[in-house]
């Protein structure tokens, strides 16, 4: 496994981060039970992955519980980088969501209790909260760091101008700065290349793309997307990965063609579309099967030259931003 610093920070993370949204205590819909989750986490640790990402609202807190239990069983706490998020509803009262000072203080304590540990390495705001001044959010995040409950802070999907505003305010107020951002980014949706990714390069922000396989649409086997349990229960995928006339973007066909040519050149056992897609994004992957994780690990050493990237990108179809269209108060599908 290869390791890199997350942004300009000294925090070293594996090139592959294991997304834990599918982990739960009992199997339901596309989620896997605790035993299967433990198997994936153990495989990740044995493969050298040290970076695990979840959120307080995944499975109504069950993902944090499962991840915390697995780390206690298979690893030493200080040897892993534990990341979670705050924003979406975790309890029914009016202050049970968002990024207010009250919500953040209650949420970090609840997450630590579910994890069964004293601190979180990376605490991320899951979305931008238009109902709370960003000053209040940033000061609260700074204070939970000073309290020793969090080591670093990060962000997730938002507009580049919002992220830029947060960085600016943190700098002028002397508060802790975000070291990372987690945008929606893959071969079928590259809109973050317009503003967010250049901003991150300029400011030294680590990028942890989520959904590198486009919610399974860039994964093997070559079955129709509707054959996947995940896709059948995904409420927003059609909005994210179709174009105006209802057709799916042609990028998937281009990636598949590239893989077929690679196979003819190198023979059986060639690199698959999912490995190409992960290597293109380089990082965050959710796994529900051992094979998913193996493909992600294989992507670390896969080399893509300029011609590879050009071919993968050639038929890209632009999309409008869509992360703000996820329904407030409902769990975002990844």
N, C-alpha and C positions, 0 to 999 in steps of 0.2 A: 504494500500500500504506500502511496505517496502522500506527503503532508505539505500543507501550505499555511502561511499566516492568513488569518481572516482579516482582510483589509489591511490597514496600517497597524493593527494591534499586534501584540506579541502572542496572541492565542493561536496555537497550531492545531489545525483540523485536518482530518483525512479528506482526500479529494472527493470521496463519495460520502454523502450524508444520508443516513437512513431515516426516511420519513415514516412516522409511526401512526398515521391516521387510521390505518386499517386494524390496529390492535385493539382488542376488547376482552372482557372477561368471558363472554359467551359469543359463539358464532351467530351472526345474523346479517341478512342481506349480503353485502360483499365484505363484511368484517370477519376476521378470524379470531378464534378463541385464545385463551391465555396460553395453553400448551403450544399451539402452533406459533403464537407470537414469540414465546420463549425460544423456540427453535430458530426462528429467523434472527432474533437478537444475538443468540449465541453464535450463529454462523457469521454474522457481521463482525463480532468481536474477534473471532478466530481468524478472520480474513484481514484484520488490522484496522477496521473502521472504528474510529473513536468518537464520531459525531452523530448524535441522535436528536432528531427534531420532532416535537409534537406540539400540542396546544391544549389549553385547559378545557376547551369545549369538545374536543374529539371524543366521541362516545360518552358525552356528559361526564368527562373526567376519567373514564376507564383507561384510556390510552396512557395517561400519566401514571396510573396505578400499576398497570402491567409493566411499563418501562422501568419504573422504580424498583419493582420486585425482581425483574430480570437482572438489572445492574447489581443489585445486592447479591444475587446468586452467582453471577458469572464474572464480575469485575470489581475492581477497587474504584470507589467513587472518584478519586482524584485523577484516575487514568482515563476517564471519559469526559466528553464535552456534552453537557445536557442542555438542550434548548427547548423552550416552550413559549407560548404566546398568550396575550390577553386582549380582549375587546368584545368577543361575542358573548351572548348570554350564558351564564352558568347557574343562575338561580332566577326565580320568577319575579322578584321585586324590581322596582324601577331603577335601583342602583346596582343591579346584578349584571350589568353589561357596560360597555364603554370604557373610556380612558380618563375618568375623573380620578382625583386623588383617592377618594373613598373606594372606588372600584379597583384601582391598582393595588392599594394596600391589602384589601380583602382577598383579591385574586392571587397575589403572590403567596400569601400565607396558606391559602387553600391548596395551591399547587405544591408547595413544599410538604404539606401534610400528605397529599396523595403520593408524592414521590418517596416520602419517608427519608428526606435528607434536609440539610441545613441551608443549602444555597443552590441557585441555578446559574449555570455558566453564561447563557445567553438568553435574555428576556426580551421578547419582540412584541411590538404592537401589531396586532393582526390586521387591522385596517386603520384608516384615518377617521377620527371621531369629530365630525362637524358640529357636535353639540357641546364639546368641551374645548376651551381655549388651549392651544398647543403649549402655551407657557405652563399651564397647570400640569399637563401631562409630563412635560420634560422635567419639571422640578420634582414631581412625585417619583419618576424613574431615577433621578439623581439621588433622591433620599433613600430609596430601597437599596441602592448600591452602597451608600454610606452606612446603612444599617447592616451590611454584610450578607444580605439575602440574595444579591445578584452581583455577578462579576462584570458583565458587559451588557449593553443593550443594542437591539437591532429593530428593524422595521420590516413591513411586508408591503403588499400592493397599495400603491397610492400614486398620485400624479407627481411628476418630477418637481413641479413648483412647490408642492407641499413638502416634499422631502428636503428640498433646498432651504425652505423657510425654517424647518426644524433644525437643520445643521447650523444655520446662521444664528438663530436664537440661542442655541446651546453655546456657541462660541462667545457671543457678546455677554451672556449671563454667567459664564463660567460653570455651566452644567456639563454633565457627562454627555459625550457625543455618541450618536449611533455609529457602530463599526460595520454594520452590514444591512443589506436589504434583501428581501425575498420576493422577487417578482414572478409573475406568470410568464414563462418563456420556453419555447420549444420550436421545432422546425415548422410547425403549422401556425404558430403565432409568435412573430418576432417584433411586435410593435414596440417593445421596450428599447429596441435599438435606436429609436428616434431621439429620445431625450434622457431616459433614466440611466441607461448604460453609459453614455458619455459623461453624465454627471458623476456616476460612481468612479469612473476612471480618473476624472479630474480631482475628486475629493479623496481618493484612496479608500473607497468603501467596498467591502467584500460583497460579492453577489452570490446568492444561494437560489438559483432558479428552481421553482417548483413545477411539477407536472411535465418533466422532460419527455415523457412518452405520450403527451397529449391525451391524458386520461385513457390510456390503453390503445389509442388509435395508431400509434407507431410501434406497437408491440407484436410479437409473434403469438400464436399462429396467424396465418393469413385468412382467418375467418372473418365473417361480417362483424362489425363492432357490436351489434346487438346480441352476439353470442356471449358476451362478457357479463357476469353478474354486476360488476362495477358500472358498466355503461348502462345497463338496464335500469339502475337506480340513480343514475346521474341526472340531476335536474337542469343543469346548465350547459352540458357539453354541446348540444346541438347549436346553441347560441354562439359558443366559442369557436366551433370548428366547421361552420358552414359559411358559404358566401351567399350573396343576395338571391340567386336563383335556386337556392336549396341544395346545390351540389357540394360535395366535399372538395376542399382544395386539392389540387393535383400534386402537391409536394410529396404526399405519401407514395404515390406511384413512382416518383423520381427517386426517392430513397430506396424503394424496393428494387428498382432497376439497377441502381448502383451496387446493391448487395449481390444481385445475381451475377453481375460482371465480376465482382470480387470472387465469388464462388467458382466461376469457370476458371479464373486465373489460379486460385490457390487450392481448389479441390474441395472435397467433403469437409464438413465442419467449419464452413466459412463464417465470418462475422455476420450477424443478423441485423435486421433493421433496428431493433431495439438497442443493440450495442452502439450502432452508429449514432442514433438519436441521443443517447446518454452522453457519448463522447463529445458530441457537438455542444451540449450544455455543460458538461463536465461534472455536475454535482448532484443535487438532491433527488433521491429516488425513494418512492414508497414501494415496499415489497410485501407480497402476501404468500409467495412461494420461494423455495430455495433457488429455483431457476432464475427468478427475477433478480435476485441478489448476485448470482454468479455472472449474469450478463452485465450487470453494472460494474462489477469488479474487473471484468475483461475489458471494459471501456477505458479504464485508467491507462493501459499501455497501448491502446490503439492509436495509430498515427494518422492524422488527416492532413493532407497537403492542400495547397491553395486550389488545385483543380477539384479535389474531393469536395471542399466546402462550396465552391462555385456550382458544382453539379447539384448538391443538396439544396442549394438556395435558388436555383434557376427559375423554377416555376412558382415561386412564393406568391400568394395572394394576400394583399393587405387587408387588415381587419380594423374595425373601430375598437377603441378601448371598451372593455366590457366588465372589468372587475367591480365597478360600482353598480352594476345591474344585478348582482347577487342580492337576494331579498334580505333586508335587515332582519336580524333575529333568527335566521336560519343557518344551519351549518353549511359552509361552502364545500362543494365537492372538489376534490383535487385529483 
